Amino acid sequence: MSMSLSLPHVSTSFLSPPTFQYRNGHAKIFAFWQHRGRERLRPASMVKGPHGFFRVSSCSSFRGAAEFESGAEEEEEESNSDEEEVEVETEENWNFESCLLPDRWDVLGLGQAMVDFSGVVDDEFLNKLGVEKGTRKVVNHEERGRVLRAMDGCSYKAAAGGSLSNSLVALARLGGRPIGGPALNVAMAGSVGSDPLGGFYRSKLRRANVHFLSAPIKDGTTGTVIVLTTPDAHRTMLSYQGTPSTVNYDPSLASIVSKTNILVVEGYLFELPDTIKTITKACEEARRCGALVAVTASDVSCIERHYDDFWEIIGNHADIVFANSDEARALCHFASEESPISATRYLSHFVPLISVTDGPRGSYIGVKGEAVYIPPSPCVPVDTCGAGDAYASGMLYGILRGVSDLKGMGTLASRVAATVVGQQGTRLRVQDAIELAESFAFHYDSSTIRSDVGSDHISSL
């Protein structure tokens, strides 16, 4: 079955996003601190404090960003920089007007901004904490401190994590060069505190050409996810949502939403108190301005807890939904025996475009009651974490590059996912993204690629 997508026109002749270079070096720690005006990034010694938190030992008034650990995955991001010092804004003096921003955004992600602390532990460690292996649990500030204190002496690293940020970084890297169209402008909005972790999160995304556009919340704390991996590859996640753990719909967010082509709402955002109001207003504004609205299902337990809220947004506002097979069944209230193709077909009656991944068995794209099967791209699995995030980035990239053939779009997304599965870590590497983008541009000729993305909703097949 051959199906195609037709999206109306919107101009994509935007300004190229600014680039921010950081100093080279594996396992180096960078910090910046408060003075008046603009600051220069300098190395600072940082050690873990008595309560398991990182602190700066060579600076008395630490404010802003810190690179807690630069692992092998980060080396590639930094490899193009030979600058010793970089000017950045302090958190206190932070504002959008201090840097060049594009007139419009190709994609704006609205989601949870979480710093990941990832470490390898054994079963005994989890038993001592009283944590069930392989689960995801929301913890409070005291519980987070208790876990980090218990990790004293363990090897772990910090990263600007989260499902949505994985997709946005992959998309920015795929669209970082004018291959098959102009370079893509990608941004994220959410909630970060004015603490060092908030600056760390923003700086990490900025290095990947993803702009975090929400101002830091004064005296707020940034959310974290502690990811504990046991030798049998089971991941246990402890999520601390931060304070205040909400995203408000203010004039600044409204202005950003009105200048985007695709708004992506992360499903985990439904977990935050009263955020459904913000999501609803953002989706209404996006639709009013002719943008597409995409929703990520994110997690089965999240769907079960906020089922009505999910359907409030999906049923009334969503043009695209990204889910895996379990999440798709949860949205349909289907039993586990139901096939993913059935869930895809069912959901496609309510949303114009449905993307359902099914692990090594492939994926499905649903439109108007039909499901197009996408075979899996061949790869040797190394780490399946982040596969769905990568797949979503490939779908978004195909839409932004005007790929109208659904089979081709799914194949493109499958190749991006397979590339991430075949490596350690959840982020699509820069060089892999360049090679994939060049390959896509080579294979899709003018009959399947249009130069512009749609300004209205998916309108015809």
Number of C-alpha atoms within 10 A of each C-alpha: 8 8 14 16 18 18 22 15 14 15 12 20 14 16 16 17 20 16 12 14 20 22 20 19 14 14 15 16 19 21 23 25 23 16 13 9 11 14 16 16 21 15 17 19 13 20 15 16 13 11 13 18 12 15 17 19 14 12 14 8 12 18 21 25 26 28 23 23 17 19 16 12 15 18 14 14 18 18 13 12 14 11 10 13 14 13 14 20 21 22 23 17 13 16 14 11 7 11 11 12 16 15 14 20 24 23 28 27 25 27 25 32 29 27 23 22 20 19 17 16 18 12 14 10 16 17 11 9 12 9 16 13 16 14 11 18 14 13 19 13 15 9 15 19 15 13 18 17 17 15 17 15 9 12 10 19 16 22 23 20 22 21 23 27 24 22 26 29 28 30 29 25 27 28 23 23 17 13 17 21 18 19 21 28 27 27 26 25 21 21 28 33 23 20 20 23 27 27 24 23 25 22 23 22 21 19 17 22 23 29 23 24 18 20 20 23 17 13 11 17 23 28 23 26 26 25 20 23 20 19 10 8 11 12 21 20 23 23 22 23 24 22 17 18 23 21 24 16 15 11 9 12 19 15 12 21 28 19 21 24 27 30 28 26 26 22 24 19 24 25 18 16 12 14 17 21 14 20 22 17 16 25 23 18 18 24 23 11 16 20 27 24 25 26 23 26 23 21 17 20 12 18 22 14 12 17 17 12 16 20 15 14 19 22 14 13 21 25 24 24 25 25 26 23 24 22 25 29 25 22 22 15 12 16 10 11 7 12 15 23 22 19 25 30 20 22 27 22 16 18 22 20 23 28 27 30 27 18 14 14 11 16 26 26 24 27 25 16 15 19 25 20 20 23 15 20 17 12 15 10 14 13 15 18 17 20 25 31 30 31 29 30 26 27 25 24 25 23 23 26 24 25 30 20 21 26 20 21 26 26 23 24 26 26 19 29 27 23 23 28 24 16 18 14 16 24 25 28 20 18 13 16 21 17 12 19 23 16 13 19 16 11 10 16 12 12 9 16 19 21 16 20 25 22 19 20 20 17 12 10 14
